[in-house]
Each structure stands twice: as structure tokens, then as C-alpha cells.
């Protein structure tokens, strides 16, 4: 079976990159440094992963990669994204014993508040909640951005109906904009269907790049859609990002609430304030008769919030329109502003905004 024109062009770019060499004389392709090549019309995006041995002049090599890519006849523009872990200096002090203080978060220029939207497990509607909360905060007159921190399962491109590639100006990634809010996700940099098979350090390098190498400011609020779970990646993220607070999303089932408690405990462990808990899929609203049914149970998140001593921000009803609009890239808060889900998001956003001014 013949390859598509896009695949043929991708292969041509990969072949051209063989002409770019590392300081030890190997081609960057043979050295395994080319992590991904993405073709979008006449543009090429290349992700370079140098691991823990970045070259001395990384910028020159990056420019060489872009020049090689544009040497392909049908490629008129190229962006090379670099990820690398810094090696510790040879003169650095010996590693501190266990129990040393966590890294100090560094402020992001032009960003006043960073809110993490998290869950202890996947499948609770955290990303949909993140997007709609961001839009509800914008409706309050705030300047808002959304960062999709889920490297393995980015959903922001689909939820916001955006499939463009970001520009890079002076080595700074320019966020995309949809519905008046700034957006960034690894899904804008690689093919949606391309699996990400990076290990933990590479994932954190990419996450930090999305956080710090993007022209976010000026923003009142940056909403970070956290990856599900409570592992090392999530813990490192909350230690290095200067979070104003965290919002925990759960569903009413006992199993989801158990995982929500784990997520809440992770934030408290690193002294991140808990802004509150949201119960998603709180009540099912029948699209035919309008009757409410508690098919997943109801009220469990509020009870958990009371037990754990944090705020219950509210419940989001389960309606078909929420899922339909999410799949269509048109958030329900924009498509059906007078519906019950939209009203619930606005009410929750109001509470969050008040907590930011205290």
C-alpha cells in the first residue's frame, strides 16, 4: 500500500535531518535525538530530545535542524522544539540526604495566579471541567490561559476545536488562542494519534517547557489541567509550579472519592492550598423528560469535603450536551450558556475568583 503525501513528506524531512550531526559526528537521527517529526501543510515541527547530554551550542544545532527541514522542497517553514535535562555541575555539592527541602517554585512572568485542576484518577471529566471553568473565569473579566499538562493523553486540542501549530518567536512558544483564552498543549506540537513513549524525566522536561517557555503573560489566571494520578510526575509538577491553589474533580462513586482524597493529600503534602472539590456527573438529567437521576450516587463529594475540611464548590450535572459539545470542540458553557451545566460552572468560577482576592 502506498504512503500518503504527508507520510512521504515526513520521510523526506527525516532524510534531510541526517545531514545534521552531533558534536561526536553522528547524525541526530541515528543518535535517536529526533523524537518526533510533524507535518502540517507546508510546515514541519521537529521535537529534539537530548536526554541528559545537551550539546554545548544547542541553539546553533536547533537552527541547523530548521534549515535542514526547510531544504525539503515542499517545506516552507520549520519549528524545532528542544527538550533536555540539565546535568548537574561537576563542581556541585554532594547530594543532600533524604529529607532535604523540595525545590522552590519559580514565578512565571506576567502570570498572577496558577490553579491546578486535578483528580486522583482518570475518567472523571477533569479536562472538560478545566476548559469550562477557564471560560467561566474569563466571563468574570479575567485574562485566562489553559495549559494541558497531560503529556500522554492531551485533550485540549479536541475540547477547544483547535488543530493549529504554535509559532516560535525568539525561542519562545506563542500560545494559541480560542474563545478568548490562551492555550498550550503537547497535542499542538505532535500528531494527536502519535503515541508519546517518553520516560519520566523526558515528560517533566516537556512539561516544564510548556510551563516556562511559553509567552503566557499577561494573565490573571493560568488553569493547569493536571494529568490524572498522584505519582512522581504530578508531585514534581506541583513542587516546581508556583500554584495559588488546587481544585479537585471527582464523581460521586466511592472509588472515585477514595482517589480524590489521595489527590487532595498530595497537594497538602507540598503545602498547596485546596480551593475546593467539584462533584462532576453529579446528577443525570434525562434529555427527553428532564428528570434528574442519581445514577452514580449523589453528595459524596460534599461529604468528603466536610470530612477533609475543605470547601465543596458545587456539582456539575451530567447532560448529553456536555459530552456532545466537548467532542465537537465547542465547550458547553459557550454553546449553551443558559443550561444547567453552564450555570453550575459560572457559580463555581465565582467562588474560585473570590478565593483569589483573599
C-alpha positions in Angstrom: 0.0 0.0 0.0 1.4 3.4 -1.0 2.2 6.0 1.6 0.1 9.2 1.8 1.7 12.5 0.6 2.0 13.6 4.2 4.0 10.4 5.1 6.2 10.9 2.1 6.9 14.5 3.1 7.6 13.4 6.6 10.1 10.8 5.4 11.8 13.4 3.2 12.3 15.7 6.2 13.7 12.8 8.3 16.1 12.0 5.5 17.2 15.7 5.4 17.8 15.7 9.1 20.5 13.0 8.6 22.7 15.9 7.4 22.7 17.4 10.9 25.3 16.0 13.2 26.0 15.9 16.9 29.4 17.1 18.2 30.7 13.4 18.1 29.9 13.2 14.3 26.7 11.1 14.4 23.6 12.2 12.6 20.9 13.4 15.0 18.5 10.8 13.5 20.9 7.9 14.1 21.6 9.2 17.6 17.9 8.9 18.4 17.7 12.7 19.2 14.8 13.2 16.8 11.8 12.4 19.0 9.1 13.4 16.5 8.5 14.9 13.1 5.1 16.5 12.5 3.9 17.7 9.1 1.2 20.4 8.8 0.7 21.5 5.2 4.0 23.2 4.2 5.3 23.4 7.8 7.4 20.9 9.8 7.6 20.6 13.5 10.6 18.7 15.0 10.9 17.7 18.6 14.5 17.0 19.7 15.2 15.1 22.8 18.8 15.3 24.0 18.3 13.4 27.2 20.8 14.4 29.9 23.6 15.3 27.5 22.6 18.5 25.7 25.2 19.9 23.3 27.3 23.0 24.2 25.6 25.1 21.5 22.1 23.8 21.5 20.7 26.9 19.7 23.0 26.5 16.8 22.1 22.9 16.4 18.4 23.8 16.6 18.7 26.3 13.9 20.6 23.8 11.8 17.7 21.4 12.2 15.2 24.0 11.0 17.5 24.9 8.0 17.7 21.2 7.0 14.0 20.7 7.2 13.3 23.8 5.0 15.7 22.4 2.5 13.0 20.0 1.5 11.3 21.5 -1.5 7.7 21.4 -0.1 8.6 22.7 3.4 8.5 26.5 3.7 8.7 26.8 7.5 10.0 24.7 10.4 10.0 24.8 14.1 12.4 22.8 16.2 11.4 22.2 19.9 14.2 21.1 22.3 13.8 19.1 25.4 16.8 18.2 27.6 17.6 17.6 31.3 20.5 19.6 32.7 23.4 17.5 34.0 24.4 18.6 37.5 27.6 20.6 37.5 30.8 18.7 38.3 31.5 21.3 41.0 28.1 20.9 42.6 27.9 19.9 46.2 27.3 16.3 47.1 23.7 15.2 47.1 21.8 16.1 50.2 20.5 13.3 52.4 16.9 12.4 52.3 14.5 14.9 53.8 16.0 17.9 52.0 13.6 20.7 51.2 11.7 20.5 47.9 12.7 22.8 45.0 11.4 26.4 45.3 8.8 27.2 42.7 9.8 30.0 40.3 7.3 32.6 39.3 6.1 32.7 35.6 6.4 36.3 34.2 3.1 38.0 33.8 1.0 35.3 35.4 -0.7 36.3 38.7 -2.3 33.0 39.7 -1.9 29.4 38.7 -4.7 27.0 39.5 -4.2 23.2 39.2 -7.3 21.2 38.3 -6.6 17.6 39.3 -8.1 14.3 40.1 -6.8 11.1 41.7 -7.9 9.1 38.7 -8.8 9.5 35.0 -12.3 9.5 33.5 -13.9 11.9 35.9 -14.2 14.8 33.4 -11.3 16.8 34.7 -10.3 18.2 31.3 -13.8 19.2 30.4 -14.1 20.9 33.8 -10.8 22.7 33.3 -11.9 24.2 30.0 -15.3 25.3 31.1 -14.0 26.7 34.4 -11.4 28.7 32.4 -14.1 30.2 30.2 -16.3 30.9 33.2 -13.4 32.8 34.8 -12.9 34.8 31.6 -16.6 35.7 31.7 -15.8 37.4 35.0 -13.4 39.7 33.2 -10.2 37.9 33.9 -7.4 37.2 31.5 -7.2 33.4 31.4 -5.0 30.7 29.9 -5.2 26.9 29.9 -2.1 24.6 30.0 -2.7 20.9 29.2 -0.1 19.1 31.4 -1.2 15.6 30.3 1.7 14.7 28.0 0.5 11.1 27.4 -3.2 12.0 26.8 -3.6 15.6 25.7 -7.2 16.6 25.2 -7.1 20.4 24.9 -6.9 20.4 21.1 -10.2 18.4 20.8 -12.0 20.2 23.6 -11.3 23.6 22.2 -11.6 22.6 18.5 -8.0 23.8 17.7 -5.6 21.9 15.4 -3.1 24.7 14.6 0.7 24.6 15.3 2.1 27.3 17.6 4.7 29.8 16.3 8.1 30.3 18.0 9.4 33.8 18.3 12.9 34.4 19.8 12.9 30.8 21.2 9.6 31.5 23.0 6.5 29.4 22.1 3.5 31.6 21.3 0.2 30.2 22.8 -2.8 29.6 20.6 -6.0 31.4 21.3 -9.6 30.1 21.2 -12.7 31.7 22.7 -10.6 34.5 24.1 -8.2 32.3 26.2 -4.6 31.3 25.7 -3.9 27.6 25.1 -0.9 25.3 25.1 -0.7 21.5 24.9 1.8 18.9 23.7 -1.1 18.0 21.4 -0.4 21.2 19.4 3.2 20.1 18.8 2.8 16.4 17.8 0.3 14.4 15.9 -2.7 13.6 18.0 -2.5 9.9 17.0 1.2 9.7 17.7 1.9 7.9 20.9 4.3 9.5 23.4 6.7 6.9 24.8 8.9 9.1 26.9 10.2 8.2 30.4 9.6 10.3 33.4 12.5 12.8 33.0 11.6 13.5 29.4 7.9 14.0 30.4 8.9 16.5 33.1 11.2 18.3 30.6 8.3 18.7 28.2 6.0 19.8 31.0 8.4 22.4 32.2 8.8 23.7 28.6 5.1 24.1 28.3 5.1 26.0 31.6 8.1 28.2 31.2 8.9 28.5 27.5 5.5 29.8 26.5 4.6 33.5 26.3 1.7 33.2 28.8 1.6 36.7 30.2 -0.2 38.9 30.9 -2.7 36.5 32.6 -4.8 36.8 35.7 -5.2 33.1 35.9 -3.4 30.1 34.3 -5.5 26.9 34.7 -3.3 23.8 34.6 -5.2 20.7 33.5 -3.1 18.2 35.5 -2.5 14.6 34.4 -4.5 12.1 36.4 -3.0 10.3 39.3 -0.6 11.1 42.2 2.8 9.8 41.0 6.3 11.4 40.8 5.4 13.5 37.7 2.5 15.1 39.4 4.4 15.7 42.6 7.3 17.3 40.8 4.9 19.5 38.9 3.3 20.9 42.0 6.7 21.4 43.6 8.1 23.5 40.8 5.0 25.4 39.6 4.1 28.4 41.9 0.5 27.2 42.5 -2.1 29.5 44.0 -4.3 26.6 44.8 -5.8 23.3 43.5 -9.2 22.2 42.6 -10.1 18.5 42.9 -12.6 17.0 40.5 -14.3 13.7 41.3 -17.5 11.8 40.6 -19.9 10.6 43.3 -18.8 7.0 43.4 -17.0 5.7 46.4 -14.0 4.5 44.3 -13.5 8.0 42.7 -13.8 9.7 46.1 -11.1 7.5 47.5 -8.8 8.6 44.7 -9.8 12.2 45.1 -8.7 12.0 48.7 -5.3 10.8 47.5 -5.0 13.8 45.1 -6.0 16.2 47.9 -3.4 14.7 50.2 -0.7 15.1 47.6 -1.3 18.9 47.4 -1.4 19.3 51.1 1.9 17.4 51.4 3.5 20.2 49.4 1.6 23.0 51.1 -0.6 23.9 48.1 -3.9 25.3 49.3 -7.1 23.4 48.3 -9.6 25.7 46.8 -12.3 23.1 46.9 -13.8 19.9 45.5 -16.1 19.7 42.5 -18.5 16.8 42.0 -18.8 16.1 38.3 -21.5 14.0 36.8 -23.4 14.8 40.0 -26.9 14.2 38.7 -28.1 12.8 35.4 -30.6 15.0 33.6 -32.7 13.0 31.1 -32.6 14.8 27.7 -36.2 13.6 27.0 -38.2 14.3 30.2 -35.8 16.5 32.2 -36.0 14.2 35.2 -33.0 14.0 37.5 -31.5 10.6 38.4 -28.5 10.0 40.7 -27.1 7.1 38.6 -23.6 7.5 40.2 -24.9 8.4 43.6 -25.0 12.0 44.9 -23.5 14.1 47.6 -20.4 12.0 48.2 -18.0 14.9 47.2 -19.7 17.3 49.6 -19.5 14.8 52.4 -15.8 14.1 51.6 -15.1 17.9 51.6 -16.7 18.2 55.0 -14.7 15.4 56.4 -11.4 16.7 55.0 -12.0 20.3 56.0 -12.1 21.9 52.6 -14.8 23.7 50.5 -17.3 22.0 48.4 -17.5 24.1 45.3 -20.6 22.5 43.7 -21.8 19.8 41.4 -21.9 19.6 37.6 -25.0 17.8 36.3 -24.5 15.0 33.7 -26.1 16.0 30.5 -25.6 14.7 27.0 -24.9 18.2 25.8 -21.7 18.4 27.9 -20.2 15.3 26.1 -21.5 16.3 22.7 -20.1 19.8 22.9 -16.8 18.5 24.2 -16.4 16.1 21.3 -17.3 18.9 18.9 -14.7 21.3 20.3 -17.4 23.8 21.4 -17.4 23.9 25.2 -20.9 23.7 26.7 -20.5 27.0 28.6 -20.2 28.8 25.2 -22.7 26.7 23.2 -25.4 26.6 25.9 -24.8 29.5 28.3 -28.2 29.2 29.9 -28.1 25.5 30.5 -27.7 23.9 34.0 -24.1 22.8 33.4 -23.1 26.4 32.3 -24.8 27.9 35.3 -23.0 25.5 37.6 -19.6 26.3 36.1 -20.3 30.0 36.5 -21.2 29.6 40.1 -18.1 27.6 40.8 -15.9 30.1 39.0 -17.3 32.9 41.1 -16.2 31.1 44.3 -12.8 30.5 42.9 -12.4 34.1 41.8 -13.3 35.3 45.3 -10.7 33.0 46.8 -8.0 34.6 44.6 -8.7 38.0 46.1 -8.4 37.0 49.8 
